[in-house]
Amino acid sequence: MAGVVSMLERAHTIAEGVLFPAAAEVDAQGVIPRSHFDLLAEQGFYGLAADPEHGGAEVSLADLAEIMETLAGGCLATTFTWMQHHRVVRALTRTANPELREKYSAAAIRGEVRAGVAYAGAIPRPPLLWASATDGGWLLSGEAPFVTGWGLIDLLQVAARNRAIAEGHSEGAIIFGLIDPVADAGITIEPMRLVAAQGSNTVRLRFADYPLPAEKVTAEISSQDFLAGQPRNVRLSGCLPTGIATRCIRMIGEAGRGEIAEALSAQRDVVRHRFDTGLQDPARLPAVRAAAAELAYRSAGALVVAVGSRGIVARAHAQRLVREATFTLVAGGRPEIKESLLEMLDHVHG
């Protein structure tokens, strides 16, 4: 427990002392200082998703969520980029490929090697990114539409649907593998201009028979098993809106509107509780994730009203938080989350 408390305290210190004071400049320039990521590595935040036996911190999912929420309230761009790394750490510590684990796992846990993911191409029906078997591995073709950290990471884990199985009228297995995140033959990079978190260097990747050698494959799992792991990811993506909401609530109180801050704080606590209980009933989580984003959106709007005209001035925290709350309406979303959000917004505004 002492270690967890220490990590929570460190997260708070970093969020308040480093991330939040720089957040307006990061937003304006669209550049995250490398020192942000170096500090997170130095303080042990790249190994939070690894089990202690693999050299990670002894942090539960609830504690990891609290840490992510705290950091997101400091700087969304930094947190959104950094949090992708944990999915690769988990993949490396669980892979059946011992050579990959030996080569990258320890360095990834220490933050010496930093990673991102490109999973969105394998999720839609039909998939956007396919893997075709070839001698010595796979060829990737299609699109990965939302890849964060380009130019900031050392490894990218890509997910693509097995074309042969899918053409046999099965859902198909999903192939996961590591690639170097650099421009190369068979890959086209399209930078994306985002409403917020531009410093995350998010891009769209297009693959044309891009080789994924068998020795770089981390896993091959069924789509059902992949979806079974999504409740954890939905829970952690919910840390972004709750972190933004928490920052807005604090600033609303500082603006002298304590009664509004108190009411929104109570609503945030309900969302947190629903997240915790929803892990026991994953079918409920999309609605909770939608509620978190709606709360962030509403809290950011209330903050702009509370601070008045200075809230819409360039580099003001309030207008930045409105855009970041808008970002969380979509980032990390799924069709069922979208539908829940539209129902909530229709109810509020209808």
C-alpha positions as CSV (number, residue, x, y, z in Angstrom):
1,M,0.0,0.0,0.0
2,A,2.8,2.4,0.8
3,G,4.1,2.0,-2.8
4,V,0.7,2.8,-4.2
5,V,0.3,5.9,-2.0
6,S,3.7,7.0,-3.1
7,M,2.8,6.7,-6.8
8,L,-0.5,8.5,-6.2
9,E,1.4,11.3,-4.4
10,R,4.0,11.4,-7.2
11,A,1.2,11.7,-9.8
12,H,-0.4,14.6,-7.9
13,T,3.0,16.3,-7.6
14,I,3.8,15.9,-11.3
15,A,0.3,17.0,-12.4
16,E,0.2,20.1,-10.2
17,G,3.9,21.1,-10.4
18,V,4.8,20.2,-14.0
19,L,2.0,19.3,-16.3
20,F,-0.8,21.8,-15.5
21,P,1.5,24.8,-15.4
22,A,2.8,23.9,-18.9
23,A,-0.6,22.7,-20.3
24,A,-1.6,26.0,-21.9
25,E,1.8,26.3,-23.7
26,V,1.7,22.6,-24.8
27,D,-1.8,23.2,-26.2
28,A,-0.8,26.4,-28.0
29,Q,2.4,25.0,-29.5
30,G,1.1,21.5,-30.1
31,V,4.4,20.1,-28.7
32,I,4.9,18.0,-25.6
33,P,8.3,18.6,-24.0
34,R,10.3,15.4,-24.0
35,S,11.1,16.2,-20.3
36,H,7.5,15.4,-19.4
37,F,8.0,11.8,-20.6
38,D,11.5,11.6,-19.1
39,L,10.1,12.6,-15.7
40,L,7.3,10.0,-15.9
41,A,9.9,7.4,-16.7
42,E,12.3,8.5,-14.0
43,Q,9.4,8.3,-11.4
44,G,8.4,4.8,-12.5
45,F,5.2,5.6,-14.4
46,Y,6.0,3.5,-17.5
47,G,5.8,0.2,-15.6
48,L,2.5,0.6,-13.9
49,A,0.7,-2.0,-16.1
50,A,3.3,-4.7,-15.5
51,D,3.0,-7.2,-12.7
52,P,5.6,-7.0,-9.9
53,E,7.1,-10.3,-10.9
54,H,8.0,-8.6,-14.2
55,G,9.5,-5.6,-12.6
56,G,6.4,-3.4,-12.5
57,A,4.9,-1.4,-9.7
58,E,2.3,-3.1,-7.4
59,V,-0.7,-1.1,-8.6
60,S,-4.2,-2.3,-8.9
61,L,-6.5,-1.3,-11.8
62,A,-8.4,1.1,-9.5
63,D,-5.1,2.7,-8.4
64,L,-3.9,2.9,-12.1
65,A,-7.2,4.6,-13.0
66,E,-6.7,7.2,-10.2
67,I,-3.2,7.9,-11.3
68,M,-4.3,8.3,-14.9
69,E,-7.2,10.6,-13.9
70,T,-4.8,12.8,-11.8
71,L,-2.4,13.1,-14.7
72,A,-5.1,13.8,-17.2
73,G,-6.3,16.7,-15.1
74,G,-2.8,18.1,-15.5
75,C,-2.2,17.7,-19.2
76,L,-4.4,15.7,-21.5
77,A,-1.9,15.6,-24.4
78,T,0.8,14.1,-22.2
79,T,-1.4,11.6,-20.5
80,F,-3.2,10.5,-23.7
81,T,0.2,9.8,-25.3
82,W,1.8,8.1,-22.3
83,M,-1.2,5.9,-21.5
84,Q,-1.0,4.0,-24.8
85,H,2.3,2.6,-23.6
86,H,0.7,0.4,-21.0
87,R,-1.1,-1.8,-23.5
88,V,2.2,-2.7,-25.1
89,V,3.8,-3.4,-21.7
90,R,1.0,-5.8,-20.9
91,A,1.4,-7.4,-24.3
92,L,5.1,-7.9,-23.8
93,T,4.8,-9.4,-20.4
94,R,2.2,-11.9,-21.6
95,T,3.5,-12.7,-25.1
96,A,4.3,-16.3,-26.0
97,N,7.3,-14.9,-28.0
98,P,10.2,-15.1,-25.4
99,E,12.6,-13.3,-27.7
100,L,10.4,-10.2,-27.9
101,R,9.8,-10.3,-24.2
102,E,13.5,-10.5,-23.5
103,K,14.4,-7.8,-26.0
104,Y,11.9,-5.1,-25.0
105,S,10.0,-5.8,-21.8
106,A,12.4,-4.6,-19.2
107,A,13.3,-1.5,-21.2
108,A,9.6,-0.7,-21.8
109,I,8.8,-1.0,-18.0
110,R,11.7,1.4,-17.3
111,G,10.5,3.8,-19.9
112,E,13.7,3.6,-21.9
113,V,11.7,2.2,-24.8
114,R,8.4,4.0,-25.2
115,A,5.5,2.5,-27.2
116,G,2.1,3.2,-28.7
117,V,-0.7,1.1,-30.3
118,A,-2.6,1.0,-33.6
119,Y,-5.7,-1.1,-32.8
120,A,-8.5,0.9,-34.4
121,G,-8.0,-0.8,-37.8
122,A,-8.9,-4.2,-36.5
123,I,-12.0,-3.3,-34.6
124,P,-14.6,-2.1,-37.2
125,R,-16.8,-4.5,-39.1
126,P,-15.5,-4.9,-41.7
127,P,-12.0,-4.3,-40.5
128,L,-9.9,-1.5,-42.0
129,L,-6.6,-3.3,-41.6
130,W,-5.9,-6.8,-42.8
131,A,-3.0,-9.3,-42.3
132,S,-2.3,-11.8,-45.1
133,A,-0.1,-14.7,-44.4
134,T,3.1,-14.9,-46.4
135,D,6.5,-16.7,-46.1
136,G,8.1,-15.7,-42.9
137,G,5.2,-13.7,-41.5
138,W,2.4,-11.4,-42.6
139,L,1.7,-8.5,-45.0
140,L,-0.4,-5.6,-43.6
141,S,-2.8,-3.8,-45.9
142,G,-5.4,-1.2,-45.1
143,E,-5.6,1.7,-42.6
144,A,-5.0,2.4,-39.0
145,P,-7.0,5.6,-38.5
146,F,-5.9,6.9,-35.1
147,V,-2.3,6.3,-34.1
148,T,-0.9,8.4,-31.2
149,G,2.7,9.3,-30.5
150,W,4.2,9.3,-33.9
151,G,7.7,10.7,-33.6
152,L,7.5,10.3,-29.8
153,I,7.6,6.5,-29.5
154,D,10.2,3.8,-30.2
155,L,7.8,0.9,-30.9
156,L,4.3,0.6,-32.3
157,Q,2.1,-2.4,-31.7
158,V,-0.3,-2.9,-34.7
159,A,-3.5,-5.1,-34.7
160,A,-4.8,-6.4,-38.0
161,R,-7.5,-9.0,-38.9
162,N,-6.4,-12.3,-40.4
163,R,-7.8,-12.0,-44.0
164,A,-7.8,-15.8,-44.7
165,I,-10.0,-16.7,-41.8
166,A,-12.3,-13.7,-42.3
167,E,-12.8,-14.6,-45.9
168,G,-13.9,-18.0,-44.6
169,H,-16.9,-16.3,-43.1
170,S,-15.5,-16.3,-39.5
171,E,-14.9,-13.3,-37.3
172,G,-11.2,-14.1,-37.7
173,A,-8.2,-13.9,-35.5
174,I,-6.4,-10.7,-34.8
175,I,-2.7,-10.5,-35.4
176,F,-0.7,-8.3,-33.1
177,G,2.9,-7.3,-33.9
178,L,5.6,-4.7,-33.3
179,I,6.8,-2.4,-36.0
180,D,9.2,0.5,-36.0
181,P,7.3,3.8,-36.1
182,V,9.2,5.4,-39.0
183,A,8.4,6.2,-42.6
184,D,9.2,3.2,-44.8
185,A,8.2,1.5,-48.0
186,G,4.6,0.2,-47.7
187,I,3.5,2.7,-45.1
188,T,2.0,6.2,-45.6
189,I,1.7,8.7,-42.8
190,E,-1.0,11.3,-42.7
191,P,-0.7,13.8,-39.8
192,M,-4.1,14.7,-38.2
193,R,-5.1,18.1,-36.9
194,L,-7.0,17.6,-33.7
195,V,-9.3,19.9,-31.7
196,A,-7.2,19.2,-28.6
197,A,-4.1,17.2,-27.6
198,Q,-2.4,18.1,-30.8
199,G,1.0,17.5,-29.1
200,S,0.1,13.8,-29.0
201,N,1.2,13.6,-32.7
202,T,-1.7,11.5,-33.8
203,V,-1.6,10.3,-37.4
204,R,-3.5,8.0,-39.8
205,L,-1.4,5.2,-41.2
206,R,-2.0,3.4,-44.5
207,F,-0.3,0.1,-45.2
208,A,0.3,-1.5,-48.6
209,D,1.8,-5.0,-48.2
210,Y,3.8,-3.8,-45.3
211,P,5.9,-6.8,-43.9
212,L,5.4,-8.0,-40.3
213,P,7.9,-10.7,-39.7
214,A,6.8,-13.7,-37.6
215,E,9.5,-12.9,-35.0
216,K,7.8,-9.5,-34.4
217,V,4.3,-11.0,-33.7
218,T,3.3,-10.6,-30.1
219,A,0.0,-12.5,-30.2
220,E,-2.7,-14.0,-32.4
221,I,-6.0,-14.1,-30.6
222,S,-9.7,-14.5,-31.5
223,S,-11.8,-11.4,-31.9
224,Q,-13.9,-12.7,-29.0
225,D,-10.9,-12.8,-26.7
226,F,-9.9,-9.4,-27.9
227,L,-13.3,-7.9,-27.1
228,A,-13.2,-9.7,-23.7
229,G,-10.3,-7.4,-22.7
230,Q,-12.1,-4.2,-23.7
231,P,-13.8,-3.5,-20.3
232,R,-10.4,-2.7,-18.8
233,N,-9.6,-0.3,-21.7
234,V,-13.0,1.3,-21.5
235,R,-12.4,1.9,-17.8
236,L,-9.0,3.4,-18.3
237,S,-10.1,5.6,-21.2
238,G,-12.7,7.0,-18.8
239,C,-9.9,8.5,-16.8
240,L,-9.5,11.2,-19.4
241,P,-13.0,12.8,-19.0
242,T,-13.1,12.3,-15.2
243,G,-9.7,14.0,-15.0
244,I,-10.8,16.9,-17.1
245,A,-14.1,17.2,-15.1
246,T,-12.1,17.2,-11.8
247,R,-9.9,20.0,-13.0
248,C,-12.9,22.0,-14.1
249,I,-14.7,21.4,-10.8
250,R,-11.7,22.7,-8.9
251,M,-11.5,25.8,-11.0
252,I,-15.2,26.5,-10.7
253,G,-14.8,26.4,-7.0
254,E,-11.8,28.8,-7.2
255,A,-14.0,31.1,-9.3
256,G,-16.3,31.5,-6.3
257,R,-19.1,29.1,-7.4
258,G,-18.8,26.5,-4.7
259,E,-22.3,25.3,-4.9
260,I,-21.9,24.4,-8.6
261,A,-18.6,22.8,-7.9
262,E,-20.0,20.7,-5.1
263,A,-22.9,19.5,-7.2
264,L,-20.6,18.5,-10.1
265,S,-18.2,16.8,-7.7
266,A,-21.0,14.6,-6.4
267,Q,-21.9,13.7,-10.0
268,R,-18.3,12.8,-10.7
269,D,-18.2,10.6,-7.6
270,V,-21.3,8.7,-8.9
271,V,-19.6,8.2,-12.3
272,R,-16.5,6.8,-10.5
273,H,-18.6,4.4,-8.5
274,R,-20.4,3.3,-11.6
275,F,-17.1,2.6,-13.3
276,D,-15.9,0.5,-10.3
277,T,-19.1,-1.6,-10.1
278,G,-19.4,-1.8,-13.9
279,L,-16.2,-3.9,-14.1
280,Q,-18.4,-6.7,-12.6
281,D,-21.0,-6.1,-15.4
282,P,-19.1,-5.1,-18.5
283,A,-22.2,-4.5,-20.5
284,R,-22.9,-1.4,-18.3
285,L,-19.5,0.2,-19.0
286,P,-20.2,1.9,-22.3
287,A,-23.0,3.9,-20.7
288,V,-20.7,4.9,-17.8
289,R,-18.0,5.9,-20.3
290,A,-20.5,8.1,-22.1
291,A,-21.7,9.6,-18.8
292,A,-18.1,10.5,-17.9
293,A,-17.6,12.3,-21.2
294,E,-20.9,14.1,-20.9
295,L,-20.0,15.2,-17.4
296,A,-16.6,16.6,-18.6
297,Y,-18.3,18.4,-21.5
298,R,-20.9,19.9,-19.1
299,S,-18.3,20.8,-16.4
300,A,-16.1,22.5,-19.0
301,G,-19.0,24.6,-20.2
302,A,-19.9,25.5,-16.6
303,L,-16.3,26.6,-16.1
304,V,-16.4,29.0,-19.0
305,V,-19.6,30.5,-17.7
306,A,-18.2,30.8,-14.2
307,V,-15.0,32.6,-15.2
308,G,-16.7,34.8,-17.8
309,S,-15.1,36.5,-20.8
310,R,-11.5,35.6,-19.8
311,G,-12.5,32.0,-20.3
312,I,-12.6,32.4,-24.1
313,V,-9.3,34.2,-24.4
314,A,-6.5,32.3,-26.3
315,R,-4.4,30.2,-23.9
316,A,-7.0,30.4,-21.2
317,H,-7.4,27.1,-19.4
318,A,-11.2,27.2,-19.6
319,Q,-11.4,27.3,-23.4
320,R,-8.7,24.6,-23.6
321,L,-10.6,22.4,-21.2
322,V,-13.8,22.8,-23.3
323,R,-11.9,21.5,-26.4
324,E,-10.3,18.7,-24.4
325,A,-13.8,17.7,-23.1
326,T,-15.0,17.6,-26.7
327,F,-12.0,15.4,-27.5
328,T,-13.1,12.8,-24.9
329,L,-16.6,12.6,-26.5
330,V,-15.0,10.7,-29.3
331,A,-11.5,9.5,-28.4
332,G,-11.6,5.9,-27.2
333,G,-15.2,5.6,-28.3
334,R,-17.1,2.6,-29.6
335,P,-20.5,2.6,-31.3
336,E,-22.4,1.7,-28.1
337,I,-20.7,4.6,-26.3
338,K,-21.6,7.0,-29.1
339,E,-25.3,5.9,-28.9
340,S,-25.4,6.4,-25.1
341,L,-23.8,9.8,-25.5
342,L,-26.3,10.9,-28.2
343,E,-29.2,9.8,-25.9
344,M,-27.8,11.8,-23.0
345,L,-27.2,14.9,-25.1
346,D,-30.6,14.6,-26.6
347,H,-32.1,14.3,-23.1
348,V,-30.2,17.3,-21.8
349,H,-30.8,19.6,-24.8
350,G,-34.1,18.3,-26.1
